[in-house]
Amino acid sequence: MTDTAARKKSQKRQRNLQIKTPCTLEEFNAVAAKADAAGMSRAAYSRTVLLGEPGPRAQRRLPADGKILRQVLALHGKYGSNMNQIAHNLNAGDPCDLPELRRALKEWGEIRDTMLRALGLLPNPAADGVKG
């Protein structure tokens, strides 16, 4: 077995040198925000700025909207509680209220759509002036 074959994947990487650039908190946050807006890691964004390309293994990240993600978290808690109550009643032998179950399932679709908006995969009706 050769020395290269015995090494772990992380040790085989060719990018083993770093360029360290001191910066203020404001500068760091500005670079991090630009990298996030571009859907890149800070390292890939830095390579893009310095070399004109992020590199062959750079992976694009979907930008996430923090405000929408907080909305998703709130909806998840609210609708999760409703689903838990429905499941509790069913397990207790109580009959299922089909309209209530349908409404609860529709609410889970709202959570899905809100997450997709946060990830930029679904248009945001609020940005278009439409209330949703």
C-alpha angles and dihedrals in degrees: 000000000000124000091250093053092050094054122092120250092255090056093051094061115121094213099082099135125080136201108212117200120188113223141165122257089257092052092047092049091048092052092045091050092050091048091049092048089051090049093241138119115253090253094052091045090051092050089049092052094044101038105019094246135063095230133258097283099042112126123210115235123208112243111241126212108224094201092055092045090056087051089052090051091052092047091047091055094045097045094037089059090051092050091048091053091050091050091047091052092047091050089050089057096253116145117260118249100221096199089051091049092048090050091050092051090049089053090056087056087056090055090050092050092048091052091049089051090050089053092048093245095115127042115259109236091199089061090054093050093255118130113225 
